[in-house]
């Protein structure tokens, strides 16, 4: 991931230095497990634990070996003495690589969960604050009936909670290690070594594997990140839509001295939300690659490896960054309540059409007759830009069935918020 979209904590997890140090953690954990089995003398363990990774030594060895793991083993062997012969005992490269990757993905999931929790708190606060902030609800992009801005955000809160459960499950699925040898049969090291080493590392042991951890686990993890990114894209798309000049019900925060265009000084663009949408496309693309990595030849080939060097760190870093910037957008969102009310009136009371329809039905009219009466008045109102409330009130059939005082009471925007509290209570807000 380019530095622009990589935050320090997540970037560090996926740095080469950290990756190789996690490899070393795996090697040492396996040595500890071998000590328990009596294969490595306990007296040698202290020296083994002092092993250090050296990037310069690795780079030199890699130029010759063209193999990450053998170069790594040469690097750490140089930091200790003859005890190095016990390191990598009975292992294959993927034992180290996949188990360490499980550690990195587990740590990444924990960071993203923290970001998600912070985002949910900010979103919840705004939802509660604007629980009764009236605005027009739109279906097909067209004015429908009134809703509230807080109600819109409450839907997002519940969706983020679902995403949290998905991520917790995906974290559990990916937090596994595999220490079972060249094709997974444990021929060169007993299952107990795997169980003990994974316990030391804070991972579960893969119940059964080939040479690698099965890639359906990684696919589930990345597709979960893609789904979370899709939710953020959904939210960001709504912010962008509501910031259109013709709508202007909300605006992203815009700082002192910030510019929106090199050519037009007046521009204030929803560029952070647009960035979230763009990065969501990236993460979504990674999910396709992760799914394609599931099918490998026989006990394992290496076609997944090159792809994972990109998609695993970049998916984690991209989603981490998306939460970081979009949390700020929601927390500091400018909300124009007056414009929301003005926009509701742009259709001259047409928002009340269903309420009149239902009332006429309650008075005994057939749905077909009631619908035609309301639609005829709505059509005139739309074409002539006249007030629907006045038109429907002058209809003789309406006058016959709905007293004037009762009719006026039907034109009350607050009617549409009467069950908002119940909806909020249903999701614990």
C-alpha positions in Angstrom: 0.0 0.0 0.0 1.3 3.5 -0.8 2.1 5.6 2.2 -0.9 8.0 1.5 -3.3 5.2 2.6 -1.2 3.4 5.1 -1.5 4.2 8.8 1.6 3.6 11.0 0.2 0.8 13.3 -1.2 -1.3 10.5 1.8 -0.6 8.2 4.1 -1.9 10.9 2.3 -5.2 11.1 2.9 -5.8 7.4 6.5 -4.5 7.3 9.1 -6.9 6.2 10.9 -6.4 9.5 7.8 -7.4 11.5 7.0 -10.3 9.2 10.4 -11.9 9.7 10.3 -11.3 13.4 6.9 -13.2 13.5 8.6 -16.0 11.5 11.2 -16.1 14.3 8.5 -16.2 16.9 7.1 -19.3 15.1 10.5 -21.0 14.9 11.2 -20.4 18.6 7.8 -21.6 19.6 8.4 -24.8 17.7 11.8 -25.3 19.4 10.1 -24.8 22.8 7.6 -27.5 21.8 10.4 -29.8 20.7 12.0 -29.4 24.1 8.7 -30.7 25.7 9.0 -33.7 23.4 12.7 -34.3 24.4 14.0 -33.8 20.9 15.9 -30.6 21.6 17.9 -30.4 24.9 16.4 -27.9 27.3 19.9 -26.5 27.8 20.0 -25.3 24.1 16.7 -23.4 24.3 18.1 -20.2 26.0 20.6 -19.8 23.2 17.9 -20.4 20.6 15.7 -17.7 22.2 18.6 -15.2 21.7 18.4 -15.6 17.9 17.9 -12.3 16.0 16.8 -11.6 12.5 19.1 -9.3 10.3 17.6 -7.7 7.2 21.1 -7.0 5.6 22.1 -10.7 6.1 18.8 -11.8 4.7 19.1 -9.6 1.6 22.6 -10.9 1.0 21.5 -14.5 1.3 18.3 -14.0 -0.8 20.4 -12.7 -3.7 22.0 -16.1 -3.8 19.2 -18.5 -2.6 16.2 -16.7 -4.3 14.2 -18.2 -1.4 12.7 -16.2 1.4 12.8 -18.9 4.1 16.2 -20.3 3.5 17.6 -16.8 3.4 15.8 -16.1 6.7 17.2 -19.3 8.3 20.8 -18.2 7.3 20.2 -14.8 8.8 19.1 -16.0 12.2 21.7 -18.9 12.2 24.4 -16.2 12.0 23.1 -14.6 15.2 23.8 -17.7 17.4 26.1 -20.7 17.4 25.7 -24.5 16.7 22.3 -24.4 18.4 20.9 -23.1 15.1 20.8 -26.6 13.8 17.6 -27.2 15.9 15.8 -24.2 14.2 13.3 -25.3 11.5 13.5 -28.9 12.7 11.0 -31.0 10.8 9.3 -27.9 9.3 8.5 -26.8 5.8 8.5 -23.1 4.6 4.7 -22.9 4.8 4.7 -24.0 8.4 6.5 -20.8 9.3 4.9 -18.5 6.6 1.3 -19.5 7.1 1.5 -19.5 10.9 3.1 -16.1 11.0 0.6 -14.8 8.5 -2.1 -16.0 10.9 -0.5 -13.8 13.6 -0.4 -10.8 11.3 -4.0 -11.2 10.2 -5.2 -11.7 13.8 -3.4 -8.5 14.8 -4.8 -6.6 11.8 -8.3 -7.8 12.6 -7.9 -6.4 16.2 -6.9 -3.0 14.8 -9.8 -2.9 12.4 -12.2 -4.0 15.2 -11.0 -1.0 17.3 -11.6 1.3 14.3 -15.1 -0.2 13.8 -16.0 0.2 17.4 -14.9 3.9 17.4 -16.9 4.5 14.2 -20.0 2.9 15.7 -19.8 5.2 18.8 -19.5 8.3 16.6 -22.3 7.1 14.3 -24.5 6.2 17.3 -24.0 9.7 18.9 -25.0 11.4 15.6 -28.0 9.1 15.2 -29.3 9.9 18.7 -28.7 13.6 18.3 -30.6 13.7 15.1 -33.3 11.1 15.9 -36.0 13.6 15.2 -34.3 15.8 12.6 -36.9 15.7 9.8 -35.8 15.2 6.2 -37.3 13.8 3.1 -37.0 10.1 2.5 -36.1 9.3 -1.1 -36.8 6.1 -3.1 -35.4 5.8 -6.6 -33.8 9.2 -5.8 -37.3 10.8 -5.8 -39.1 12.3 -2.8 -41.2 9.7 -1.0 -42.3 10.4 2.6 -40.6 12.1 5.5 -38.0 10.3 7.6 -35.3 11.6 10.0 -31.6 11.9 9.6 -31.1 10.0 12.8 -33.2 7.2 11.6 -31.0 7.0 8.5 -27.9 6.8 10.7 -29.6 4.2 13.0 -29.8 1.9 10.0 -26.1 2.3 9.5 -25.4 1.6 13.2 -27.2 -1.8 13.0 -25.4 -2.6 9.7 -22.0 -1.9 11.3 -22.9 -4.1 14.2 -23.6 -7.0 11.8 -20.2 -6.3 10.2 -18.6 -6.4 13.7 -20.0 -9.9 14.2 -18.8 -10.9 10.7 -15.3 -9.6 11.5 -15.1 -11.4 14.9 -16.0 -14.6 13.2 -13.5 -14.0 10.4 -10.8 -13.2 12.9 -11.5 -16.6 14.6 -11.4 -18.4 11.3 -8.0 -16.9 10.3 -6.3 -17.1 13.7 -4.8 -20.5 13.0 -1.4 -22.0 12.7 -0.1 -25.0 10.8 3.0 -27.0 12.0 2.6 -30.3 10.2 5.4 -30.7 7.7 5.9 -30.9 4.0 2.5 -32.2 3.0 0.7 -31.9 6.3 1.0 -35.5 7.5 3.1 -34.7 10.6 5.7 -37.3 9.3 8.6 -35.2 10.5 7.1 -33.8 13.7 4.3 -35.1 15.9 0.9 -33.3 16.2 1.7 -32.4 19.8 4.5 -30.0 18.6 1.9 -28.2 16.5 -0.6 -28.0 19.3 2.0 -26.7 21.8 3.6 -24.2 19.4 0.2 -22.7 18.3 -0.8 -22.4 21.9 2.4 -20.5 22.7 1.6 -18.2 19.8 -2.0 -17.6 20.8 -3.4 -19.4 17.7 -5.5 -22.5 17.2 -3.9 -25.4 15.4 -5.3 -26.2 11.9 -7.2 -29.5 12.5 -6.0 -31.0 9.3 -3.9 -29.4 6.5 -1.9 -30.1 3.4 1.4 -28.2 3.1 -0.6 -25.0 3.7 -3.4 -23.6 5.7 -6.5 -24.0 3.4 -7.1 -20.8 1.6 -10.9 -20.8 2.2 -10.0 -19.2 5.6 -8.1 -16.4 3.9 -10.9 -16.0 1.4 -13.5 -15.6 4.2 -11.4 -13.0 5.9 -10.8 -10.9 2.8 -14.4 -11.2 1.6 -15.5 -10.0 5.1 -13.2 -7.0 4.8 -14.8 -6.4 1.3 -18.3 -6.5 2.8 -17.4 -4.0 5.5 -15.8 -1.8 2.9 -19.1 -2.1 0.9 -21.0 -0.8 3.9 -18.7 2.2 4.2 -19.1 2.8 0.5 -22.9 2.7 0.9 -22.7 5.3 3.7 -20.2 7.5 1.9 -22.3 7.4 -1.3 -25.3 8.7 0.7 -23.1 11.6 2.1 -22.0 12.4 -1.4 -25.6 12.4 -2.6 -26.8 14.6 0.2 -24.0 17.1 -0.5 -25.0 17.8 -4.0 -25.6 21.5 -4.5 -29.2 20.9 -5.4 -29.7 19.0 -2.1 -27.1 20.3 0.3 -28.5 18.7 3.4 -25.1 17.7 4.7 -21.5 18.6 4.0 -18.2 17.0 4.8 -15.9 18.9 7.2 -14.0 21.6 5.3 -11.0 23.0 7.1 -9.5 26.5 7.1 -7.3 27.0 4.1 -8.6 23.8 2.4 -9.2 23.9 -1.3 -11.6 21.9 -3.4 -10.4 22.7 -6.9 -7.3 24.1 -8.5 -9.5 26.0 -10.9 -12.7 27.0 -9.0 -12.1 28.6 -5.6 -15.7 28.1 -4.6 -15.6 24.3 -4.7 -16.3 22.2 -1.5 -16.3 18.6 -2.6 -17.1 15.4 -0.7 -13.7 14.1 -1.6 -13.2 12.0 1.6 -16.4 10.1 0.9 -15.4 9.7 -2.7 -12.0 8.3 -1.5 -13.9 5.8 0.7 -15.9 4.7 -2.3 -12.7 4.3 -4.5 -10.9 2.3 -1.9 -14.0 0.1 -1.4 -13.6 -0.9 -5.1 -10.0 -1.9 -4.4 -10.9 -4.1 -1.4 -13.8 -5.7 -3.3 -11.4 -6.6 -6.1 -9.1 -8.3 -3.5 -12.0 -10.6 -2.5 -12.1 -12.0 -6.1 -8.4 -12.8 -5.9 -8.7 -14.4 -2.5 -11.5 -16.7 -3.8 -9.3 -17.7 -6.8 -6.5 -18.6 -4.3 -8.6 -21.3 -2.8 -8.1 -23.8 -5.6 -4.4 -24.9 -5.7 -2.7 -27.9 -7.3 -2.5 -31.1 -5.2 -1.2 -30.5 -1.7 -0.1 -26.9 -2.6 1.4 -24.8 -5.4 2.7 -21.2 -5.1 0.3 -19.3 -7.3 -1.5 -17.9 -4.2 1.7 -16.5 -2.7 2.4 -13.7 -5.0 -1.2 -12.5 -4.9 -1.3 -12.6 -1.1 1.8 -10.5 -0.7 -0.4 -7.7 -2.2 -4.0 -8.4 -1.2 -3.5 -9.4 2.5 -1.6 -6.3 3.6 -3.3 -3.9 1.2 -6.9 -5.0 2.1 -6.1 -4.5 5.8 -4.4 -1.2 5.3 -7.1 0.1 3.0 -10.0 -0.7 5.4 -8.1 0.6 8.4 -7.6 3.9 6.5 -11.2 4.0 5.3 -12.5 3.8 8.9 -10.0 6.4 10.0 -11.1 9.1 7.5 -14.8 8.3 7.4 -15.0 8.4 11.2 -13.9 12.0 11.0 -16.4 12.7 8.3 -19.3 11.5 10.4 -18.1 13.0 13.6 -17.6 16.5 12.1 -20.4 16.3 9.5 -22.2 19.7 8.8 -25.9 19.0 9.0 -28.2 21.6 7.5 -31.5 21.0 9.3 -33.1 24.1 7.7 -32.3 22.9 4.2 -33.8 19.5 5.1 -37.1 21.2 5.9 -36.9 23.4 2.8 -36.3 20.3 0.6 -39.4 18.6 2.1 -41.5 21.5 0.9 -40.1 21.4 -2.7 -42.9 19.1 -3.8 -45.6 21.3 -2.3 -47.1 18.8 0.1 -47.0 15.8 -2.2 -45.4 13.9 0.7 -48.8 13.6 2.3 -50.4 11.7 -0.6 -50.4 8.3 1.1 -51.8 9.7 4.3 -54.8 11.2 2.4 -55.2 7.9 0.5 -55.4 5.8 3.7 -57.8 8.2 5.3 -60.2 8.1 2.4 -60.1 4.3 2.5 -60.8 4.5 6.2 -63.9 6.6 5.4 -65.3 3.9 3.2 -64.0 4.6 -0.3 -62.5 1.8 -2.4 -58.8 1.9 -2.8 -59.1 2.4 -6.6 -61.4 5.4 -6.2 -59.4 6.9 -3.4 -56.1 6.4 -5.3 -57.5 8.2 -8.4 -58.7 11.2 -6.4 -55.3 11.6 -4.7 -53.3 11.0 -7.9 -55.3 13.4 -9.9 -54.7 16.2 -7.4 -51.0 15.1 -7.2 -50.6 15.3 -10.9 -52.0 18.8 -11.1 -49.8 19.9 -8.2 -46.7 18.4 -9.9 -47.4 20.0 -13.3 -48.6 23.4 -12.2 -46.3 23.6 -9.1 -49.4 24.3 -6.9 -49.9 23.3 -3.3 -51.2 19.7 -3.1 -52.8 20.4 0.3 -54.9 23.2 -1.2 -55.9 21.1 -4.2 -56.9 18.0 -2.3 -58.8 20.1 0.2 -60.9 21.6 -2.6 -61.9 18.2 -4.0 -65.6 17.7 -3.4 -65.3 14.1 -2.5 -62.6 14.8 0.0 -64.6 17.6 1.5 -67.6 15.2 1.8 -65.6 12.6 3.7 -62.9 14.5 5.6 -63.8 17.5 7.8 -61.5 20.5 7.3 -60.1 20.4 10.8 -59.3 16.7 10.4 -57.7 17.3 7.0 -55.4 20.0 8.4 -54.3 17.5 11.0 -53.2 15.1 8.3 -50.7 17.6 7.0 -48.3 17.2 10.0 -44.7 16.1 9.4 -44.4 14.9 13.0 -46.8 12.1 12.2 -44.0 10.4 10.4 -41.8 10.3 13.5 -44.3 8.8 15.9 -42.6 5.4 16.0 -39.0 6.5 15.7 -38.5 5.9 19.4 -39.7 2.4 19.1 -37.3 1.7 16.2 -34.4 3.1 18.2 -35.3 0.9 21.2 -35.4 -2.2 19.1 -31.7 -1.7 18.3 -30.8 -0.5 21.8 -30.4 3.2 21.1 
